[in-house]
Amino acid sequence: MEGQRVGKTCTLKMTEYDVDFLISLIEERPVLWDTSNEDYKNKFIKQDAWKDVCKSLFPNFEEKENNEITELDSDTENELLIQPSDLQIEMDENFEIGSFNKSRPQITSPSILGPDTSATSSASGASSECSSPSSSVMSGRKRRKFTIDVTKKRRKCNKENWIDTKRKLLQNLGKKHLSRKGKEQKGKDMRPSCDNCKFKCDTKISEESRKQVFDLFWGLGNHVKQWEFIGKYTKRHMKRRITTDNESKRTQSVHYFLPLLLSENDSTVKVCKLMFKNTLSVSNQFIQSAMDKYDKTTGFCEEDRRGRHGKQTKLLTETVIQSVCDHVKSFQPVESHYTRKDTNKLYLDSSLNFSIMFKMYKTWAEENNLTDIVQTLRQYRDVVNSHMNVGFFIPKKDQCDQCTANKNNPPNESQEQITFAKHIQNKNSILNQYKWVKNEDGDKVKWNQVREIVVENSQPDKIFYKYDLNEKSALCIDCSKRTSRRVTQGNTLELRKAYGESLPITTAKYKDLMSLCQKNLIPPRYHDYYKNIKHTSAMSESEAADDLEREE
């Protein structure tokens, strides 16, 4: 049914020692139970931790895991590793952890411990149990492993998928293809055998064997390997007879052979040159080139020198690559502040792209008198993608201009450093105000709807507020604690004293207070306090102004 887990289970009986051992394994891995741990919400790290627990608990866990890997479907993909909510320990009524009685707890877990064989034996009414933690503990399925490549770069050029590369491969395989001009080129076909031949080749080798040799030859798909094939099945020796009076240019005779692939032993049959050419569907020049390049002593051919005339476009040397990297670094790429923290990718301004940067690169090279530079936009892009991990991305959040500028170009002058220090101080003060964003219950405070705010003398670090004046109980904000649910701290807020001692009052005020005490307008229990108040006749203008403001 939809919404329900369908994973298989098994019932495993454990001793008191096994349970204590399991608890100790879990306690050693805070990522499984400590919500304040940084990796608590990382499911990949938690899965590895559960796997380590299983390996310690079940000795043959890894062996079974490697032998029983099958394909997963989307419905059961998330059910194959033990999660804290899936682990259930069923205790007997008289069982207590630490007691050494003979009762055994039972542990129930998902399919990572093994399939539930009780379903298959329901007809007999017997349920199968795992005999011990070291018994068969793996199911027939395994969770797919997901890895995050933190060094991932932009896509590189894939020359194997280029049209020219595919066209050349089809040509080397002897298959039908289109030329650069779009003209259809026919594929290679095996030609008919020789008719009037003194070797009687058509009686020595069948058409089926010839077809196999033809497919083997063109299936190599490489000129050098095809030359080696021809060199292997040809033999040259000095000619035996001279039939002309004049000196002949030909000094050697060539014998041609074809392999019998259908025979049990690797035997060959001697054929004429026409039969050899027609079977392989090659020309005289192809055979001559193969014999010239093939070395009988080593059994290898020279490398294919076609297109290696040395007049190609400049290769990307280290100097050229370094010039491109220096130009990209001049844009001062910055780290991302909106992606995962372990990324190694740097980002350029979103207004840039490879076309704009390549135009600026050519101007930059002229200004710096550089001669070894890339010539095309594709070369520039390939160098950046293969040697640097940069990208163009529009930030999802706005960055602080002053912090970003200071990170790229640290201030040198003292005045700039003081200005930046004040900026950081203001930022920290704003962050401290976020403590008032949520109340003690973790709910966000809607300040626009607050109708009453109360701060009591007995609890100066707490703010009580109401959304409605008719509410009996008020909500509370604790300013001494962080209201974030991820990390809880209990540090109290210390208020520093504004003055080290009580401030004196004027002598005139002191006399007025004494007269009030003599007339008993002030209760007698407060007379000693007022008599000991400090007073002075000389006060600064600012103190007098402050005193006047307090009176008003």
N, C-alpha and C positions, 0 to 999 in steps of 0.2 A: 504494500500500500504506500501511496505517496506520503512523504514526510516521516516515514519510519525507517529505522536501520534494518538492513537485511543481512548484516555480516554474520558469519558462522562463529560459534563459540565452542569452548571445551571446558570441562570441569577438572580442575587440578587440585589435589589435596596437598596441603602444605603443613609442615610441622611448625611448632613455635619458633624454632630456630630459623626456618625459612621465612616466616613472616617478619621477624626482627631484622633479618638480612635484607629483605625487600624494603623495609622502612628506612634502614640505614642508607641503602643505595639512593633512595629518593631524597633523603635529607642532604646528601652530599651534592645534589644538583639543584640549587635554588631556582634555576630557570623553570622548573616544573611546578613550583608552588608559590614562589615569592613574587607578588604582583608589583613590587617596587623595582624588580630587576629590569635592566635595560632590554634584555633579550626575551622577556616573558611573552611578548606578543609576536615574536618571530617563530612561526610554526616550523620552519626548517630546522632551526637550532633545537627546538623542543623535540622534534621527531628524532634527531640524532641522539639526544639525551635518553629518550625512551628506548632507543635501539641499544645503547650502551647498557642500560639496566637489564634488558632481555639477554644480552650477551653474557653478562655476569651471572644472571640467574639460571640460564639454560646454556650449558657448554656447547651443544651442537646447533645453536641458533644460526650462526653464520654459514655453516655447511648446508643446512636445509634451505637457507635463504638463497644461496647460489644455485642450488640444484632444481629449485621449483619456481622459476620465473615464468609467468604467463602474462598475457595481455590484459589490461584493465578496461572496464567499461565505466562510464561516467557516474553510474548510480552507486558503485561501491568503491570509488577511488579514494574517498576520504575516510574510510572505515578500517583501514588495514594496519594502522599503528595504534598502540595503546595510548589513550588520552586519559587525563585524570578523571574525567567524568565517566569513562568506560570501565575503570578498574573497580571491581566490587569484591570485597572480602566478606564472606559469609562465615560467621563465628558460631560455634555451638554455645548454648546458653551458659554452660559452666566454664567457658574458656576466657582467660584473661592474659593479656600480653605480659610476659615475664614469668608467668607460672609454668611449671614443668609437669603438668598432668598429661594424660595420654590422649586428650581430645585433639582433633585436627581441624584447622580452619579450611575452608574451601575458597579458592580464588577463581573468579569468572572474568574472562577477558575476551576481546575480539579475536578475529581469525588469525592473528599473528601467533597464537599459541597452538593452533591446529584446528582441523575441522571437527564439527560435532557429529560423531558417528552414531549418536543415539537415534538420530532421525532415520538412518538406514537400517537400524536393528529394532525399530519400533514394533515389528510383528512379533518378535519374541519377548518384548517387554523388558529387555535388558539394556542398560545404558553403559556405554564404555567410558572408562576413565583413564587419564594419563597416569602411569604408574609412579613417576617421579619427575622432578624438574628437568632431568637430563634425558627424558624420553623424546619422542618425535614432537616437535613444537612448532612446526611451520605449516602454514596452509599452502594451497596451490597458487596463491596470488601474491604479488609483491607490489608495493607502492612505487610509483614512478618517482625518480629523483629529479628535483629541479635545482639547477645551479645558476647563480647570478654571476655573470662575467662583469666584474667591475672595471676591467680594462677594455671593454668593448669600444671599437672605433667605428667610423663611418664605413659604408660598404666599399670594398675595393673592386677594381675592375676584374672581371672574370673572362679571361681571354679564351677559355674553352667554349664559351657561348657566343663568341663573335661569329658573324656570318662568314668572313673569310676563313676562319679556322675550321668551321664546319664544312665549308666548300672543299677545302684542301683535304680534309679527312675522307670525305666521300670520294674524291678523286683517287686518293691512295688506296681506298678499298675497292676501286673499280666499279663504283655504283653510279647511277644516273644523277646528274646535278645540273645546276644553272651556273653559267659563267658570270663574271662581273657585269657584262653587258646584257645579261638576261637571256642569253641564248642557251637552249637546252643541249647538254652534252650527254651522249649515249654512254651507257655503262659497258663494261667489258663482258664479252661472251666468249665461251670456248669455241674455237674454230674446228672445222671437220678434220678428221685424220687424213694422212697421206694415202693415195690410191696405189700408185705404182712405185713401190719402194723395195729395194733389194734386201732390206732388213725385215720386210714383212711385219711392220710395226703394229698394224691393226689386228694381227693374230696374237701378239704378245701381251697386249694390255687391253682391257675392256673399256667401254665407254663410261661405265660406272666408276672405275678406278681413275680414269682421266678427270672426271668431274670432281672427285675428291681431291686430286692434286691441284686442280684449278682453284677450288674453294680454299684450300690450305694456303696457296701462294698469295692470293689477293686478300685473304683474311688477316695477313700480317699487318697490312696498313702502314708500312714504313719502307721507304726506298732502300735503306741500308740493309734491313732484314731480308728484303726481296733479292738484293744483290748477293747476300750470303747464301741464300737458297740456291740461286743459279750457280754460284761458284762451287757449292758443295756437290752438285750433281753434274758437273762438267769436268773433263780431264783433258789436259793438253800434253802433247809429246811431239818430239821432232818428227817431221814428215819422213817417210821411208823411201819414197820414189820420186825421181825427178823426170818429168815427162817432156820438158822443153829444153832447147839448147840455150836459150837466154836465161839469165838469173831471175828467179821469181822473188817477189816481195814476201810471199807467204812462206814462212819457215816452219810453222807448226800446224799440226792437225788436232782437231777437237772432237772428242767423243762425248755424246749426250746420253744422259740416263734419266729415267723417271722412277720414282719410288712406288712400290706396290703396297699401298696402305692397307688393303684388305687381307694381305698375307700375315701369317702369325709372326714370322721373322722379318726383320727389316731388310728385305731384299729389293733389288733394283733391276730394271730391264733396260737394255741398250736400245735407243731409238735414233732415228735420223734427226737432223736439225729442223726440218719442216715439221715433224711430229712434235718436237720439243717446243717450237715457237707457237704452233697452233693450240697445243694443250694449255700453255701458260698465257696465250694471247698477248705476246710481247713482240717487239720489233728486233731487227738485227742489231741496231745501235744499243738497245737496252742490254742485250746479251753481251755485246762487246765491252760496254762500260762496266758491267758486273765482273767480267773476267779481268779487266785491267785493275780494278780496285780490290779484288779478292786476294788474300794472302793464304796460300795453301799450308804454310807451316804453322801459322797461328789459328787459322780458321775464321778470321775476322776481316771485315772490310774497312776501308778508309771512311772517314766521316763524309757526310754529304756536304759538299762545298758550294752548292747552288745558293746564290744570294749572299755569299760571304765575300764580296769583293772589296769590302772596307770603305765603301762610299755611302754608307747609310747615314741617316740623320743622326746628329750627336746623341750619344747615350747619356743617361742621367748619371753623371759622376758625383763624387762626394762634394765637390765644390758647388755644383748646381743645386744639389739637395740642401746644402747648408744655407745657400742664398735664399731659397724659398722659406726655410724654417725661420731664418732671421727676419724676413719680411713679415711673416705671420706674427711673430713675437712682438714686433713693433706696434701692433694693434692692442697689446696688453690684454690678452684673454683672461677672464676672471673665472673663479670657481662658481659652481651653482649653489644658490641658497634655497632652492625650492625643490630639489630632487633629493634622493636618499643620501645620507651622510657619507657613505663609503664610495661615492663615485669619484673617478679620476678624470672625468671629462672637464675640459675648459670651454668657456663660451665666449663668443665674440658678439659685438653689437648686432642687434637684429636688423639694422639697416644695411648691413654688409651682405655680400654673397660672393661666390667664386668669380663671377664675371667682373664685378667691380674691383675686387682685390687683384685680379690678373692685370687689369689696365693700370692700376696703381703700382703694381709690381714692375711693369716695364718702365714707367716713369722713375720709380725709385732706383732701378738698376742703372738708368742713364745718369742720374744725379750722382751715384756712387761709382761710376765708371766701371761697372761690372760687365765682363764679356761672356763668361760662362753662365748662361741663364737658360731657363726653359723657354721653348719656342711656342708652345701651344697651350691653350686653356686646359686641355685634357691632361697634359703632363703636370701642370701646376696643381690640378685637383688630385691627381694620383699621388703626388709627393705628399701633399697635406694629409690625405686619408691614410697613407701607409706609414708615415713617420710622426704624425702628430694626432692627438686625440682631442680635436676641437670641433665645435659645431655652432650653428646659428639658431638661437632659440629666443622667443619672446617670453620674458619672465611672467610667471603667473602672479607674482607679487612685486610691488615697487620696492626697489632698493633705496637705501639712504644715500643720497648723492655725496654728502660730506664724508661718510664712512668709506664709500667705495673709492672716492678720490684720494683719501688718506692712505688706503691700502695699496693703491697703485703707485702713488708718489708720496712716500712718508714725508711729513713736514720737517724742515731743517731749522728754520728760524724759531726762536723761543716764543715769539708772539703767536705764531701759528700753532705751536704745541699747546700753549695756554688756551687758545680758542677751542682746539679739539678736545682738551680735557674738560672744559665746561660743557661741551656738547655731549660727551660721555656721561657726565654727571646728571645732566638733564634727562638723558635716556634712562639712566638707572632709576631716577625719581619717578619717571612715568611708569616703568615696569613695576615699581613698588605699589603704585596705585591700582594695579590689576588685582591686588589682594582683595579689593573691595568689589570685584566683579561678581563673585558668588558668595552665597551665605553658607552657614554651617551645614545645611542639608545638601549642599552641592548644586543648588538651583541658581540660575542666573538672576541677578538683581535687575529689575526694570526700574531704573531711576526716574524715568519720565512719569511713572505711575505712583511714585511714593508720595504719601500724603502727610506722614508724620515721622520725625526722626528724634530719637531720645538717646542721650548719653548720660549714664549714671556715674556719680562720683566713686562709688564702690567698685565699678567695673569700667575703668577708663579705656580699656583696650577693646571694648565691645560696643557696637552700634546697633540699636534696636530701631526698627522701622515698621511702618504699616502702609499697606496699599489702600485701606479703607479705615476711616476714623471709628467706625462702629465695630471693628474687629476687637475681640477681647485679648488675644495673645498677639504679641509682636514677633516678627522674624528678627534674626540676629546675624550680624557679621562679626567674625572674630578677626581683628586686625593683627593679632600676634601670630597667627598661623597662616600658612599658604592654603588656599582653597582648592588648589589643583588636586584632582583625584589620583593622579599618577604617583606623586610623591607627597607624603604627609610629614610635616615637621611640627614640632611643639616648642619652638624657640619663642620666648616671651619678648615683648617689645620694651626696651629700656628707654625711658624718657630722661634726658639729661636736664639738670637744673639750669635755669636761666641765670640765677645769681647764687653766689656762694654763701651769702648771709642775708638776713632781712634788711630791707632798705630803711634808712632813717626818714623821719617826717620833720616838718618845720616846727620851730619852737612855739609859734603861735597856735598851731594845731594841738600841740601837746598841752598847752595851757587850757585850751577849750575842753579837752578831754578830762583834765583834772577837775575843772569846774563842774562838769557833768557828774563826776564821781562824788564830789562833795555834796551835791544836791541829791545824791542817790537816784539820779535818773538812769545811771548804769547800775545793774545789780552788783551787790558787794562781792560776789564771788569772782567778778572779773576785774576788780580794782588792782590787784597785784599785777595782772598782765599789762594793764595800761600804764602803770607806774614804771615798769621796766622797758617800755618802748624807747628805742633810740630816737633822739631828736637832735637837730642841728639848726643853727641860725643861718649858716652860709650854704646856699644851694646854687648850682649852675642854672643858666637860663633854660637849657634843655630839660633839666630835671623839674624846674618850676613849671615849664609848659606842660610836661607830662602829668605833673600833679594837678594842674588846672584842668586838663582834659579828663582826668579821673573824677574830679569833683563834678564836672558838668555831666 
